């Protein structure tokens, strides 16, 4: 409840929205109980019986170093929340807090799935046909071909489970430089995926068709994925700032830019996929969804919905079985 | 004259535009002389005395493999053009042809600059403050820290020479994953650049601020640069297609989208930096500018202007001196 740029100011309205939308959902709210209750009591009467507040004294700051957060013995809301998942009191953890700390403490508390080299961060990106999943987004800077295949397994399991796609199309993000297409790892991963009966491998995609929707899952190392995702945010922000500048131009430009705004803001909202859906940590023995730090109540409740659908469909077991079969 | 998607249909109007704009410019037009003359005679009367046509029998196809193009003994326009630069008859080569072939034959004919590990491909990208240079864009899939420093030297020399910036701000493209910022090469390159008196190193930039204009030169390996550039094209194309879909929606949406179009198409045109300015091959003993394959006459003549300003300012010598000083 304490994470992100706004804490309970955003998370409390978000959980009320989620509880109202999902009548079977129960939530354990982890954080400073005074702050939570102060915002809760006013508005939560209808859903109050499906809420438990779990107090934690301390909070991990958004800029705290993950290694420091991991070593610290403090009673933080993030660690308490992950512990609830570990002991089976909760089926998923949703947080808008410090990403690095959530990955570090999450890996430590929940442990990675058997046979997995390393967990990955995955997010939905909008496409012309709906959305695709892109992973890894920064948990693994350099990845072997085997790691990339494991990402493919996890991403495809997610698409099957959440979107009900029987044979998700999996692609590798690559560059179109003639002949020497990609680095050794990507080329070797392509061979592994081609041979795997578990994966519906559809080939390479390049950055310029990333948003066309030709694949359900797009796999790359964490460095490349992070650059691709952040660059797309950078372009959206560039376009949006350029349009706003027009508002300071001639009267004609002002009017045109002002008229264009409603059309555009809907599109830009789609592009900020992370704030809409949250990123998923794949490969842990427990579900962890990371909402964007500056998420509003609508976005944070989307992250809760995502965690709910992941918890409902036995994603961890699917991944587990497929990882074993890969070996 | 024969390269790109349109050949002389675009290149002839482009060279007339360039010759008209630059009264001191002389051009050697390399390609099929019948095709060139057929388009030239109608419109080139005023600038005809500054044109020489250099016939070449054959053409390298846009989809030809670079290695095959390199080995071939055919009299192609691309090789003839590069030979003119090598023998000093021309000061720069501009082509809209096959990128891989141009790099392969360019490296073979012109040779790389002394002390340089490998040439790089560089392009201007639009920013909120003007433009920055991004390199490498795909010539080098994996790069050592030393290569990244050499890219920094070459990019900074370009910014100094073409844009007259005394101490261009150089940044490394990196990811914001806490603590383990980037891979080993990027971290080592940061140290090299910090220590170098030749470089005004300003630190890391992430994808989301790539278009803010906080650096004049942004350095990365060719895999990352290619993904970043193509992803930004992908986002622009996604937004533009989304807006076009609105044109098929309700009357209100149609009107808004139609009104928004002029504001947007100007911005999208800026984003397609490659078609505006062309990409530059840095590190060869001779100037090579690669125009985008689908460039129109305006874009192709921009590439000619870029080659002209590079040739006028002794870029190769600047790079040469700085590379020696780096060692």
Interface residues (C-beta under 8 A of the other chain):
Chain A: X65 X66 X67 X98 X99 X100 X126 X127 X128 X138 X139 X141 X142 X173 X175 X176 X177 X178 X179 X180 X182 X183 X206 X207 X208 X209 X210 X211 X212 X220 X222 X223 X224 X226 X227 X228 X229 X230 X231 X232 X233 X234 X235 X236 X237 X238 X239 X241 X242 X243 X246 X253 X256 X257 X259 X260 X262 X263 X264 X267 X268 X270 X271
Chain B: X65 X66 X67 X98 X99 X100 X126 X127 X128 X138 X139 X141 X142 X173 X175 X176 X177 X178 X179 X180 X182 X183 X206 X207 X208 X209 X210 X211 X212 X220 X222 X223 X224 X226 X227 X228 X229 X230 X231 X232 X233 X234 X235 X236 X237 X238 X239 X241 X242 X243 X246 X253 X256 X257 X259 X260 X262 X263 X264 X267 X270 X271
